[in-house]
């Protein structure tokens, strides 16, 4: 069954070149079927697509004695806050304490996660595509991801916590590993997680906390380019999916690293450099040297003039060049001269000096 689920997902994740609107509509329905198989496999008693009076719910499942509601989305662009708030309202109208699980395989806009985090009540947990791939490909993957996210939501108030982080070092290879390493023991009789034990702490020299997935791709692109000429430290990148939720993510990750591991935040100024610096000093207990503020956005590193509606621009440009957005970003980074960017942008110079080894500093 697991192999069948993986194969089905891989087909859905690779649209044919001639895919039309009907193909994508069919993909949405097939995603529901895949999720039902996945939850059945993990004995979570799914119930898919039902219609309470006046609304539609994509699904629900049972974990322990608690019912969770499901929302599934797979669009071509990141979802805005409004999409999540609509689901949040559905959840709020159910039994007190009900939690909604929102799975978006197209990700979320940065402001979406911040907006949800700043609300008065937290009743929705977010999964993105990378979280979902863990659910699909690992044994009891959905339980692993869900229990990790639930604990972060309960302890830190984090609506989106990435199950995996990306580490990179001088062999140019990216390593995907759990952000918070854990061992989860599964009891088949009761169908529950019966113990949770921390294992080795995160093994890294530096942790970079960034706002979104596109920020991570830009950082990875530059690190790969830099390490062709200079040795770098082992760097682990954690995506917080929002500016104002970042201190909570930093606090959670801080407990998993050795005392001498540096934690840096790379964050957009949004036109407010001093305010942003003060926020992270006070809320995240970071030193100014560990706060890298890109002004106004990290995309300033790759564009001499920032285009309007950057996300849309990158999406259109990637499609015109028959590339993914990640591939398109890499092609831009490859064309940039590192020495020129260091001279031009203080935030990039700060990033550069933070990741290279001491004997190779500028």
KASULMO-V312142 format. One record per backbone hydrogen bond with DSSP energy under -1.0 kcal/mol. CO is the residue of the C=O (numbers start at 1). NH is the residue of the N-H. If there is no record, write none. Layout:
CO:NH  CO:NH
//
This chain:
1:5  2:6  3:7  4:8  5:9  6:10  7:11  8:12  9:13  16:19  20:24  21:25  22:26  23:27  24:28  25:29  26:30  27:31  28:32  29:33  30:34  31:35  32:36  33:37  34:38  35:39  36:40  37:41  38:42  39:44  40:43  44:62  47:60  50:57  52:55  57:50  58:49  59:70  60:47  61:68  63:66  66:63  68:61  69:101  70:59  71:103  73:105  79:109  81:85  82:86  83:87  84:88  85:89  86:90  87:91  88:92  89:93  91:94  95:98  99:69  100:125  101:71  102:127  103:73  104:107  107:79  109:113  110:114  111:115  112:116  113:117  114:118  116:119  123:100  125:102  127:104  128:132  129:133  130:134  131:135  132:136  133:137  134:138  138:141  140:144  141:145  142:146  143:147  144:148  145:149  146:150  147:151  148:152  149:153  150:154  151:155  152:156  152:158  159:126  163:179  165:177  166:237  167:175  168:235  169:172  175:167  177:165  183:197  185:194  187:191  187:192  192:187  195:185  197:183  202:204  205:262  206:236  207:264  208:238  209:266  210:240  211:241  212:216  213:217  214:218  215:219  216:220  217:221  218:222  219:223  220:224  221:225  222:226  223:227  226:229  226:230  231:357  234:205  234:206  235:168  236:208  237:166  238:210  245:249  246:250  247:251  248:252  249:253  250:254  253:256  254:257  256:202  258:261  262:207  264:209  265:292  267:294  269:272  272:276  273:277  274:278  275:279  276:280  277:281  278:282  279:283  280:286  287:290  288:291  290:265  292:267  294:269  296:270  297:300  298:301  299:302  299:303  309:313  310:314  311:315  312:316  313:317  314:318  315:319  316:320  317:321  318:323  319:322  324:328  325:329  326:330  327:331  328:332  329:333  330:334  332:335  333:336  337:341  338:342  339:343  340:344  341:345  345:349  346:350  347:351  348:352  349:353  350:354  351:355  352:356  355:233  357:360  358:361
//
